[in-house]
């Protein structure tokens, strides 16, 4: 059976666990060739093994997203091998340190900003020409309600997600007349390692599972998707 993303080429960052892993498995199961980006080789290989079990195809890219020239090389390599890109999922992110703004260490601020904002800008810069070569380029970023809630001690995370929202909307406006469609997903409380770190006493069974988010990502990645410049909130189905 032909999948809904048959022969589409997708880059997914933060693909070794959590939401990125679930999206990688879901898109591969729908026929996409997924380019998996994450820091750990072992984590990437585990996801690759699961993708192979469902007959999917993956290319593994061990890359720390603070390596900005590495992001440039990623775009060049994709161009040399495939000549275009159909889907970008900018999922990788850092929680940062939960502490008062005045107590944030500059190195922690800089790293959170680098991964949550600057790396996504560099991905746009590196991959936009490839998305323009697709018949229906799709870009999906992962944001958070923290961008608007601005809770105490969540400064670096809230600020960087707000910046990501502004960057997504700006880019969407710039490519309005092209075949590229750009959106963000706000998943809400999700059962991930990041959430556990932020809320260690929380009951994980009350949270959305990463796999539950996959249909929304698939919808936004489809060639026929017309949504553009939106922050799409995941709506949990009540039992």
Secondary structure, DSSP 8 states (H G I E B T S, - for coil): ---TTTT-EEEEESTTSHHHHHHHHHHHHTT-EEEEEES-HHHHHHHHHHHHHTT-EEEEEE--TT-HHHHHHHHHHHHHHTS--SEEEE--------S-GGG--HHHHHHHHIIIIIHHHHHHHHHHHHHHTSSS-EEEEEE-THHHH--TT-HHHHHHHHHHHHHHHHHHHHTTTSS-EEEEEE--SB-SHHHHHH-TTS-GGGSB-HHHHHHHHHHHHSTT----SEEEE------
